[in-house]
Amino acid sequence: MTIKTAIIGTGWFSNVHADLLSRMDGVSVEAFVGTSLDKAERSASAYASARAYADVEQMLDAVKPDAVYICVPPFAHGDIERQLIERRIPFLVEKPLSTNLEVPQQIVQGVKDAGLITSVGYHFRYTDAALKAAEVLEGRKIGMALGYWMGDMPQVYWWRKQEGSGGQFIEQTTHMADLLRRLLGEVDEVYAAFAQRAMHDIHEGVTVHDVGTVTMKLKSGAVATISNTCLLPEGGQVGLTIYTEQGTVEVKPDKLVVADKGIVTEYRNRANPYQRENEAFIHAVRTGDTSGISSNYEDAYKTMELTYAALRSAETGMPVKLG
Ligand SMILES: NC(=O)c1ccc[n+]([C@@H]2O[C@H](COP(=O)([O-])OP(=O)(O)OC[C@H]3O[C@@H](n4cnc5c(N)ncnc54)[C@H](O)[C@@H]3O)[C@@H](O)[C@H]2O)c1
């Protein structure tokens, strides 16, 4: 049986997913939905089976997809998910779930009540580095972790607006917060300091912070900090280093570096994590077996709670307890 997919959003990341889907056996990309028909037509024209729509409801009525990919900016979530829940259509949604907790709070309940298959685009979880790190950490006592996302400011217009993206920690560094949860467990308390240092002077209309550091107490007793900046002229320093009694375990976007009592071993990623993520989701849609999905909506909601708690702490100057 061919799984009919539809993609909502016509930006860069819609194409990343559509390319992977179009190369999979038994999967077809049937539709693109854009904010204008023009944009949707441009995206759809690259795929023989795809048609263009400017309205989600119209597309759902016409295509009746088996699965939907939501690749829209953080501010645009809510209605799309609600329509999919109503029609019981499984979806893969790109991170972050929103700019704050209001929308995800409603959606997470709807997803649970419907028992819907969902997946969230936390692709770091599917890297060889993260999978191997989980294995290595099993025999070790974790003391603390240090995460970082030090780079430049993405050029898309919505990213630099607080109400558009939620800010760097919620939009981008969320990958490190999510990886921390995956490898070290849940966070109990958050204290954050964020500031605007340079980007609001360099570019017009920047309302997001451009530096920040977040200190966390974990339920396990371990502690962690994750820092980020988007004021550098170029990107590149991204990772999470975990400190254990046997040495460090460092997850980078392209590799894992493990120190074991002085012996250092590097494991480079071989598989494409986006492909793994997509295969796990499509397999779940086809068979009902969700065991390959590492991050579903309920789990990603906890990452959203954590990153939003960091923003609230930075705004109030007070530590924030998580549930
Ligand atoms: N997992 C990853 O590695 C990764 C990488 C890049 C982007 N992303 C995520 O993907 C999402 C999209 O990012 P992007 O880089 O493609 O952004 P983009 O700005 O290039 O594209 C977003 C698209 O969504 C469309 N859109 C906005 N509101 C819409 C609506 N209500 N209905 C339909 N379309 C709508 C816009 O017109 C645009 O075409 C973001 O949440 C981003 O964080 C994830």
The ligand as a Tripos MOL2 file, in Angstrom:
@<TRIPOS>MOLECULE
LIG
   44    48     1     0     0
SMALL
NO_CHARGES

@<TRIPOS>ATOM
      1 N1         15.1360   19.6050   12.5290 N.am      1 LIG1
      2 C1         15.9370   20.4280   11.8950 C.2       1 LIG1
      3 O1         17.1270   20.1840   11.7530 O.2       1 LIG1
      4 C2         15.3850   21.6850   11.2900 C.ar      1 LIG1
      5 C3         16.1570   22.4290   10.3820 C.ar      1 LIG1
      6 C4         15.5980   23.5770    9.8110 C.ar      1 LIG1
      7 C5         14.3310   23.9780   10.1600 C.ar      1 LIG1
      8 N2         13.6140   23.2590   11.0680 N.ar      1 LIG1
      9 C6         12.2920   23.7150   11.5130 C.3       1 LIG1
     10 O2         11.3590   23.6920   10.4470 O.3       1 LIG1
     11 C7         10.4230   24.7470   10.5900 C.3       1 LIG1
     12 C8         10.3840   25.5390    9.2780 C.3       1 LIG1
     13 O3         11.6800   26.0630    9.0410 O.3       1 LIG1
     14 P1         12.1550   26.5340    7.5860 P.3       1 LIG1
     15 O4         13.6010   26.7730    7.6970 O.co2     1 LIG1
     16 O5         11.6340   25.6060    6.5460 O.co2     1 LIG1
     17 O6         11.4030   27.9560    7.5110 O.3       1 LIG1
     18 P2         11.0370   28.8140    6.2240 P.3       1 LIG1
     19 O7         10.7190   30.1830    6.6990 O.co2     1 LIG1
     20 O8         12.0710   28.5870    5.1620 O.co2     1 LIG1
     21 O9          9.6990   28.1190    5.7290 O.3       1 LIG1
     22 C9          8.4950   28.1270    6.4560 C.3       1 LIG1
     23 C10         7.3440   27.9670    5.4880 C.3       1 LIG1
     24 O10         6.1120   27.8700    6.1880 O.3       1 LIG1
     25 C11         5.1310   28.6260    5.4770 C.3       1 LIG1
     26 N3          4.0270   28.9160    6.3660 N.ar      1 LIG1
     27 C12         3.9730   29.7900    7.3930 C.ar      1 LIG1
     28 N4          2.7540   29.7240    7.9830 N.ar      1 LIG1
     29 C13         2.0470   28.7980    7.3190 C.ar      1 LIG1
     30 C14         0.7320   28.2830    7.4430 C.ar      1 LIG1
     31 N5         -0.0760   28.7020    8.4170 N.pl3     1 LIG1
     32 N6          0.3260   27.3540    6.5450 N.ar      1 LIG1
     33 C15         1.1430   26.9030    5.5930 C.ar      1 LIG1
     34 N7          2.4100   27.3490    5.4240 N.ar      1 LIG1
     35 C16         2.8440   28.2780    6.2780 C.ar      1 LIG1
     36 C17         5.9100   29.8330    4.9920 C.3       1 LIG1
     37 O11         5.2670   30.4780    3.9420 O.3       1 LIG1
     38 C18         7.2020   29.1650    4.5340 C.3       1 LIG1
     39 O12         7.0890   28.6760    3.2380 O.3       1 LIG1
     40 C19        10.8950   25.5890   11.7980 C.3       1 LIG1
     41 O13        10.1540   25.2530   12.9320 O.3       1 LIG1
     42 C20        12.3330   25.1600   11.9820 C.3       1 LIG1
     43 O14        12.7700   25.1980   13.3310 O.3       1 LIG1
     44 C21        14.1180   22.1160   11.6140 C.ar      1 LIG1
@<TRIPOS>BOND
     1     1     2 1
     2     2     3 2
     3     2     4 1
     4     4     5 ar
     5     4    44 ar
     6     5     6 ar
     7     6     7 ar
     8     7     8 ar
     9     8     9 1
    10     8    44 ar
    11     9    10 1
    12     9    42 1
    13    10    11 1
    14    11    12 1
    15    11    40 1
    16    12    13 1
    17    13    14 1
    18    14    15 2
    19    14    16 1
    20    14    17 1
    21    17    18 1
    22    18    19 2
    23    18    20 1
    24    18    21 1
    25    21    22 1
    26    22    23 1
    27    23    24 1
    28    23    38 1
    29    24    25 1
    30    25    26 1
    31    25    36 1
    32    26    27 ar
    33    26    35 ar
    34    27    28 ar
    35    28    29 ar
    36    29    30 ar
    37    29    35 ar
    38    30    31 1
    39    30    32 ar
    40    32    33 ar
    41    33    34 ar
    42    34    35 ar
    43    36    37 1
    44    36    38 1
    45    38    39 1
    46    40    41 1
    47    40    42 1
    48    42    43 1
@<TRIPOS>SUBSTRUCTURE
     1 LIG1         1 GROUP 0 **** ****
